[in-house]
């Protein structure tokens, strides 16, 4: 299946584009997606936290992704 991942903040800067389309196996989990992205883009592995949102809600590691899901990669945010 093909999934599209929207990227924000430093994740967008590391990858170099606002979104990416990936071929993922059926049954891919949020944790599996993160592992794949950290392998493909080693700069992501250096972030102290990185969250996956699916359909506008933070996803647990075991959430299974589907082709039509709205998926976003959300880096750590600092405020002041």
Secondary structure as GFF3:
##gff-version 3
##sequence-region A 1 80
A	DSSP	beta_strand	2	7	.	.	.	ID=ss1
A	DSSP	alpha_helix	9	15	.	.	.	ID=ss2
A	DSSP	beta_strand	19	23	.	.	.	ID=ss3
A	DSSP	alpha_helix	30	40	.	.	.	ID=ss4
A	DSSP	alpha_helix	42	45	.	.	.	ID=ss5
A	DSSP	beta_strand	50	54	.	.	.	ID=ss6
A	DSSP	beta_strand	57	58	.	.	.	ID=ss7
A	DSSP	beta_strand	71	75	.	.	.	ID=ss8
###
